[in-house]
Amino acid sequence: MCTEATDKMVKRYVQN
C-alpha cells in the first residue's frame, strides 16, 4: 500500500 496519495499524506503526517 504505497501510492503517491498515501506517500503525500504520510509525508505531511510525519512532517510534524
MODELLER restraints for C-alpha pairs under 7 A, 6 or more apart:
rsr = mdl.restraints
at = mdl.atoms
